[in-house]
Amino acid sequence: VQLQASGGGLVQPGGSLRLSCATSGRTFDDAAVGWFRQAPEKGRRWLAAISWSTGYAFHSDSVKARFRVSKDNTKNTVYLQMNNLKPEDTAVYYCAESRRGSPWYLGNAVDFEFWGQGTLVTVSS
């Protein structure tokens, strides 16, 4: 399984970005893709996740008012729409695919087995 995150960049506070996670080699239909981020000198934090098969999506309380995860099965791509970005959103953003049978909707990194390389988002004026 391979995942490739893209779409990061420099954006001003209040701006928007849409990140993409292109995937390939998925081994089971019930997999989910999650988004995480890691700011400098901080741990990796879960943001959102979505099931490939059902489309059920879950968001962290900390971002659910501003971020939205979605998917396009025809393109094997998951998106993270980020609105009203703030300087504290500056981080490397990762996408990851869940382990078979895991409670991925709880947002624990250990339940995600395959990780992309990350894309840097910088929110600054």
N, C-alpha and C positions, 0 to 999 in steps of 0.2 A: 504494500500500500504506500502510495506517495501522495504527499500534499504539498502544494505550493501556494504560499500566501503572497499577495501583492496588493498594491493600492495605497501604501503608506506614503508619507511625505510631510511637507511643512504646510501647516494651515494656521490661520489666525484664530484667536479665540472667538467663539461664536460660529465658526465655520463648520462645514460638514465634509466627511469623507466616506467613501464606500470601499471597504476592503473585500477582496475576493480570495477564495480558497479553492483552487483547482485540485481535484482529486483523481486518482486512478488506482486500479487494482483492488477495489473494495471486495472483501471476501465473503461478506454476509449482508443480507438485505436489511437486517434490523440495526445496522450501525447508525451511529449519530456522529455529527461533527460539532465540536465545541470551539469556542474562541476564548483565548486567555491573553493576558498581557503581563509584562514584567517591566516595571520601572527600575531605574538605576538604584541599586542597593536595596531593592525590595523583592519580596517573594512573588511567585507567579500566582496571578489571581484569575479566577474563572469569571467570564462575562456572560456567556450565553451558549446554548447548544440547541441543535435541531435534529430530529430523526429523519433519516432519508425516506423511510417507508411511510410514516404517518404524517410527517410535517409538524408534529408536536414540537413546540419550541418553549424553551425556558430561559429566563433572563435573571441575572443577578439583580437584587434590589437596588444596588448602588448605581446601576446604569439603565435600568429598564425604562425610565422615562425619556431617555435620549438615544438609546441604541436599539437596533432591531435586527435580528438574524433571519435570514431567508435562504431559499435554495432554488436551484434550477436543475432538476434531475436530468434533463436533456443535455445539459452541459457538464454534469458532474461537478457542479460548482456551488459553494455555499458563500453567502455574502454577510457582511456586517455593516449595516448602515449606521453611521455615527453622526449625530446632529448636536448642535450647540456645544461644540468641543471646548474644553477648558484646559488650561496649562497642566493641570494634574492628570490629564489623560495622556500626557506624553509617556511613551513606553514602546517597547517592542511587542508587537501583537502576533500571536501564534494561533494557528488552527491545528486541530488534532482530531483523530478518529477514535471512537470508543472501542473498548474491549468487548468481545462477545459476551452477552449476558450481564454486563455491568450496569449498575444504577447510575448511568451517565448524567441523568437529569439532576443529580445532587450536586454536580459541579466540582467533583474532586479530581484533581489531576491524575491520580493513580488509576482512575477508571478509563483513561485515554492511553492508547497503546502506540499510535503512530503520530508523529509530530512533523509539521512543516518547519521551515527554516526561520520564519519570522519576518515581519516587515515593520520598519520603524515609523512611528507617528510622532511628529513633533508639533506641539501646539504652542505657538509663540507669536507675539507681535513684532 
